[in-house]
Amino acid sequence: MLKLTLNRAVRGLILGMALCNVIAFLISSAAGDGSILSHEFVRAMGSEPLALLVQTLLTGVYGAVCFAGMSFYDIEHWSMLRSALVHYTICILTYIPLSLFLRWVDSLGFLMILLAMETVAYVIVWFCISLSYRIEVGKLNDSLQAKKTQH
């Protein structure tokens, strides 16, 4: 399980670094800003290249944490709900300090809005995955039932 978790973490690191910058670009383009970095974060880092490097690495770490955390779903004696709650909690507890450090949020109200958006997105993804598992289990059960009636 450790090997699978580390494999997931590496994939999450890469995806986290790439997706963050793509999402930041889309948001900044829609806002007409043109920068994928918070201006406050660039000032705090002292230069745009350093700020970009730090943001890219930290969002990679966020991706690694979230992807590695998917291993909670592999713990067979845990319910799907328990796995989801632990995974969600770890993702959110990583996201909060990250978003504050990178200066993505400038107020508690905006942080709450982002957390609500993260929660809605998480619930939607969890629901879709849960539904796909139920469909697969249904197919397996139907297949087993068909084999059982043949004998």
PyMOL commands that set and color helices and strands:
alter all, ss='L'
color gray80, all
select helices_A, chain A and resi 2-31+39-45+48-74+80-101+108-150
alter helices_A, ss='H'
color red, helices_A
deselect
rebuild
show_as cartoon
